[in-house]
Amino acid sequence: MMVTRYRNTDLDLISSAPLEDLTDELETAGMVLLGTHQDGQARWHAIFEILSEEDAVYVNAEATIGAMLSIIDGLSDRCRQLWSSCDLREFNVAYDVGVEPLAFNEGFSVETLASMSELKVSFRVTLYPERDDDT
C-alpha cells in the first residue's frame, strides 16, 4: 500500500533565448540538469532538480524550494537577466498519492511565497496516484 508523500520538485524553464549560460551557472551552484531541448517554436526548455548530499535533507517541498531559491537569488547579473527573460519559471512539486495517511498536507511559509513572488516563479502540483502493477 502506497503512502502519500512528497516526491520531488522540478524547476521548469522556457525561454525564447538560449539558456546555456543559465543552465551552466545553475548546475555549478548545485542544481541537476535533467534535460534541455529546443522546441519547434524556437523556444528553449530546461528542467532541473536539486539533490542533497544526504537523502533526508530535502524531505518536503518547502525545504527543496528554499534551496533552489537560494541558488537562484545568487545568480550573476548576466544569468539574472536570462532568468528574467524566461517565458516560464515554474516549480513543479510532485507527490505520490496513496491511501495513507488519512489526511496529508504540506504548507509554505510567507517568506518562501514572498521569495517565489519576487523571483516571479509560478507553482504547479503533480500527483502520482497509486497503481496496480498491471497498469
Phi and psi restraints in degrees (value plus and minus 20) as a CYANA .aco file:
   2 MET   PHI     -99.8   -59.8
   2 MET   PSI     124.2   164.2
   3 VAL   PHI    -123.4   -83.4
   3 VAL   PSI     119.6   159.6
   4 THR   PHI     -88.6   -48.6
   4 THR   PSI     107.8   147.8
   5 ARG   PHI    -180.9  -140.9
   5 ARG   PSI     139.2   179.2
   6 TYR   PHI     -85.9   -45.9
   6 TYR   PSI     116.0   156.0
   7 ARG   PHI    -124.0   -84.0
   7 ARG   PSI     -80.7   -40.7
   8 ASN   PHI    -191.4  -151.4
   8 ASN   PSI     154.4   194.4
   9 THR   PHI    -150.9  -110.9
   9 THR   PSI     108.4   148.4
  10 ASP   PHI    -122.0   -82.0
  10 ASP   PSI     128.9   168.9
  11 LEU   PHI    -128.2   -88.2
  11 LEU   PSI      96.1   136.1
  12 ASP   PHI    -125.0   -85.0
  12 ASP   PSI     110.4   150.4
  13 LEU   PHI    -145.3  -105.3
  13 LEU   PSI     119.8   159.8
  14 ILE   PHI    -154.5  -114.5
  14 ILE   PSI     114.7   154.7
  15 SER   PHI    -165.7  -125.7
  15 SER   PSI     131.5   171.5
  16 SER   PHI    -107.0   -67.0
  16 SER   PSI     -22.6    17.4
  17 ALA   PHI    -133.3   -93.3
  17 ALA   PSI     130.0   170.0
  18 PRO   PHI     -75.6   -35.6
  18 PRO   PSI     123.0   163.0
  19 LEU   PHI    -126.3   -86.3
  19 LEU   PSI     -13.5    26.5
  20 GLU   PHI     -75.8   -35.8
  20 GLU   PSI     -66.4   -26.4
  21 ASP   PHI     -82.9   -42.9
  21 ASP   PSI     -61.7   -21.7
  22 LEU   PHI     -87.2   -47.2
  22 LEU   PSI     -64.3   -24.3
  23 THR   PHI     -84.0   -44.0
  23 THR   PSI     -58.9   -18.9
  24 ASP   PHI     -81.4   -41.4
  24 ASP   PSI     -65.0   -25.0
  25 GLU   PHI     -88.5   -48.5
  25 GLU   PSI     -59.2   -19.2
  26 LEU   PHI     -84.7   -44.7
  26 LEU   PSI     -60.4   -20.4
  27 GLU   PHI     -84.5   -44.5
  27 GLU   PSI     -64.4   -24.4
  28 THR   PHI     -79.4   -39.4
  28 THR   PSI     -54.4   -14.4
  29 ALA   PHI    -101.1   -61.1
  29 ALA   PSI     -27.4    12.6
  30 GLY   PHI     103.4   143.4
  30 GLY   PSI     -20.7    19.3
  31 MET   PHI    -105.2   -65.2
  31 MET   PSI     136.4   176.4
  32 VAL   PHI    -129.1   -89.1
  32 VAL   PSI     100.2   140.2
  33 LEU   PHI     -98.3   -58.3
  33 LEU   PSI      96.0   136.0
  34 LEU   PHI    -106.2   -66.2
  34 LEU   PSI     -47.6    -7.6
  35 GLY   PHI     155.3   195.3
  35 GLY   PSI     135.2   175.2
  36 THR   PHI    -159.4  -119.4
  36 THR   PSI     133.9   173.9
  37 HIS   PHI    -183.6  -143.6
  37 HIS   PSI     143.4   183.4
  38 GLN   PHI    -131.2   -91.2
  38 GLN   PSI     108.7   148.7
  39 ASP   PHI    -105.8   -65.8
  39 ASP   PSI    -199.8  -159.8
  40 GLY   PHI     -93.0   -53.0
  40 GLY   PSI     -22.4    17.6
  41 GLN   PHI    -130.5   -90.5
  41 GLN   PSI       4.2    44.2
  42 ALA   PHI      37.8    77.8
  42 ALA   PSI      20.0    60.0
  43 ARG   PHI    -137.9   -97.9
  43 ARG   PSI     123.0   163.0
  44 TRP   PHI    -118.8   -78.8
  44 TRP   PSI     117.7   157.7
  45 HIS   PHI    -139.8   -99.8
  45 HIS   PSI     123.3   163.3
  46 ALA   PHI    -165.1  -125.1
  46 ALA   PSI     121.8   161.8
  47 ILE   PHI    -147.4  -107.4
  47 ILE   PSI     110.7   150.7
  48 PHE   PHI    -144.8  -104.8
  48 PHE   PSI     135.5   175.5
  49 GLU   PHI    -150.2  -110.2
  49 GLU   PSI     152.2   192.2
  50 ILE   PHI    -147.8  -107.8
  50 ILE   PSI     112.5   152.5
  51 LEU   PHI    -133.4   -93.4
  51 LEU   PSI     116.8   156.8
  52 SER   PHI    -105.0   -65.0
  52 SER   PSI     139.9   179.9
  53 GLU   PHI     -90.4   -50.4
  53 GLU   PSI     -49.6    -9.6
  54 GLU   PHI    -134.9   -94.9
  54 GLU   PSI     109.7   149.7
  55 ASP   PHI     -74.7   -34.7
  55 ASP   PSI     -47.0    -7.0
  56 ALA   PHI    -107.7   -67.7
  56 ALA   PSI     -23.6    16.4
  57 VAL   PHI     -85.8   -45.8
  57 VAL   PSI     -68.0   -28.0
  58 TYR   PHI    -120.0   -80.0
  58 TYR   PSI      55.7    95.7
  59 VAL   PHI    -107.0   -67.0
  59 VAL   PSI     -27.9    12.1
  60 ASN   PHI    -166.2  -126.2
  60 ASN   PSI     148.9   188.9
  61 ALA   PHI     -84.4   -44.4
  61 ALA   PSI     -60.0   -20.0
  62 GLU   PHI     -83.4   -43.4
  62 GLU   PSI     -61.4   -21.4
  63 ALA   PHI     -84.1   -44.1
  63 ALA   PSI     -61.3   -21.3
  64 THR   PHI     -85.7   -45.7
  64 THR   PSI     -68.3   -28.3
  65 ILE   PHI     -83.5   -43.5
  65 ILE   PSI     -58.8   -18.8
  66 GLY   PHI     -78.9   -38.9
  66 GLY   PSI     -63.1   -23.1
  67 ALA   PHI     -85.2   -45.2
  67 ALA   PSI     -60.7   -20.7
  68 MET   PHI     -86.4   -46.4
  68 MET   PSI     -62.9   -22.9
  69 LEU   PHI     -80.5   -40.5
  69 LEU   PSI     -57.9   -17.9
  70 SER   PHI     -81.0   -41.0
  70 SER   PSI     -63.5   -23.5
  71 ILE   PHI     -85.9   -45.9
  71 ILE   PSI     -66.4   -26.4
  72 ILE   PHI     -82.0   -42.0
  72 ILE   PSI     -61.0   -21.0
  73 ASP   PHI     -82.7   -42.7
  73 ASP   PSI     -46.1    -6.1
  74 GLY   PHI    -112.9   -72.9
  74 GLY   PSI      -9.3    30.7
  75 LEU   PHI     -83.4   -43.4
  75 LEU   PSI     129.2   169.2
  76 SER   PHI     -84.2   -44.2
  76 SER   PSI     144.0   184.0
  77 ASP   PHI     -77.5   -37.5
  77 ASP   PSI     -63.8   -23.8
  78 ARG   PHI     -79.8   -39.8
  78 ARG   PSI     -67.5   -27.5
  79 CYS   PHI     -93.2   -53.2
  79 CYS   PSI     -48.8    -8.8
  80 ARG   PHI     -84.2   -44.2
  80 ARG   PSI     -56.9   -16.9
  81 GLN   PHI     -84.8   -44.8
  81 GLN   PSI     -62.8   -22.8
  82 LEU   PHI     -82.5   -42.5
  82 LEU   PSI     -62.6   -22.6
  83 TRP   PHI     -77.2   -37.2
  83 TRP   PSI     -69.1   -29.1
  84 SER   PHI     -85.1   -45.1
  84 SER   PSI     -48.1    -8.1
  85 SER   PHI    -102.3   -62.3
  85 SER   PSI     -26.8    13.2
  86 CYS   PHI     -84.5   -44.5
  86 CYS   PSI     119.9   159.9
  87 ASP   PHI     -96.0   -56.0
  87 ASP   PSI     -47.6    -7.6
  88 LEU   PHI    -157.6  -117.6
  88 LEU   PSI     110.4   150.4
  89 ARG   PHI    -154.1  -114.1
  89 ARG   PSI      88.8   128.8
  90 GLU   PHI    -162.6  -122.6
  90 GLU   PSI     113.1   153.1
  91 PHE   PHI    -109.0   -69.0
  91 PHE   PSI     105.4   145.4
  92 ASN   PHI    -133.0   -93.0
  92 ASN   PSI      85.0   125.0
  93 VAL   PHI    -114.3   -74.3
  93 VAL   PSI     107.3   147.3
  94 ALA   PHI    -131.3   -91.3
  94 ALA   PSI     123.2   163.2
  95 TYR   PHI    -152.0  -112.0
  95 TYR   PSI     120.5   160.5
  96 ASP   PHI    -102.6   -62.6
  96 ASP   PSI     113.5   153.5
  97 VAL   PHI    -136.0   -96.0
  97 VAL   PSI      95.9   135.9
  98 GLY   PHI    -140.9  -100.9
  98 GLY   PSI    -181.5  -141.5
  99 VAL   PHI    -117.6   -77.6
  99 VAL   PSI     -26.7    13.3
 100 GLU   PHI    -144.4  -104.4
 100 GLU   PSI     130.4   170.4
 101 PRO   PHI     -92.5   -52.5
 101 PRO   PSI     156.4   196.4
 102 LEU   PHI     -76.6   -36.6
 102 LEU   PSI     -60.1   -20.1
 103 ALA   PHI    -155.4  -115.4
 103 ALA   PSI     122.9   162.9
 104 PHE   PHI    -156.1  -116.1
 104 PHE   PSI     113.5   153.5
 105 ASN   PHI    -167.2  -127.2
 105 ASN   PSI     137.0   177.0
 106 GLU   PHI    -167.8  -127.8
 106 GLU   PSI     110.0   150.0
 107 GLY   PHI    -135.5   -95.5
 107 GLY   PSI     152.0   192.0
 108 PHE   PHI    -147.7  -107.7
 108 PHE   PSI     117.5   157.5
 109 SER   PHI     -92.0   -52.0
 109 SER   PSI     140.7   180.7
 110 VAL   PHI     -78.9   -38.9
 110 VAL   PSI     -58.1   -18.1
 111 GLU   PHI     -82.7   -42.7
 111 GLU   PSI     -64.0   -24.0
 112 THR   PHI     -85.1   -45.1
 112 THR   PSI     -64.8   -24.8
 113 LEU   PHI     -82.9   -42.9
 113 LEU   PSI     -59.5   -19.5
 114 ALA   PHI     -85.0   -45.0
 114 ALA   PSI     -60.7   -20.7
 115 SER   PHI     -84.7   -44.7
 115 SER   PSI     -60.5   -20.5
 116 MET   PHI     -82.0   -42.0
 116 MET   PSI     -63.1   -23.1
 117 SER   PHI     -85.0   -45.0
 117 SER   PSI     -63.7   -23.7
 118 GLU   PHI     -80.8   -40.8
 118 GLU   PSI     -58.7   -18.7
 119 LEU   PHI    -109.7   -69.7
 119 LEU   PSI     -17.2    22.8
 120 LYS   PHI      36.7    76.7
 120 LYS   PSI      30.1    70.1
 121 VAL   PHI    -124.0   -84.0
 121 VAL   PSI     105.5   145.5
 122 SER   PHI    -103.8   -63.8
 122 SER   PSI     155.8   195.8
 123 PHE   PHI    -155.5  -115.5
 123 PHE   PSI     114.8   154.8
 124 ARG   PHI    -156.6  -116.6
 124 ARG   PSI     130.5   170.5
 125 VAL   PHI    -141.3  -101.3
 125 VAL   PSI     113.4   153.4
 126 THR   PHI    -139.2   -99.2
 126 THR   PSI     110.0   150.0
 127 LEU   PHI    -130.9   -90.9
 127 LEU   PSI     110.1   150.1
 128 TYR   PHI    -129.1   -89.1
 128 TYR   PSI      83.6   123.6
 129 PRO   PHI     -94.5   -54.5
 129 PRO   PSI     136.7   176.7
 130 GLU   PHI     -84.3   -44.3
 130 GLU   PSI     118.9   158.9
 131 ARG   PHI    -152.8  -112.8
 131 ARG   PSI     132.8   172.8
 132 ASP   PHI     -89.6   -49.6
 132 ASP   PSI     133.1   173.1
 133 ASP   PHI     -80.6   -40.6
 133 ASP   PSI     -45.6    -5.6
 134 ASP   PHI    -100.5   -60.5
 134 ASP   PSI     -28.7    11.3
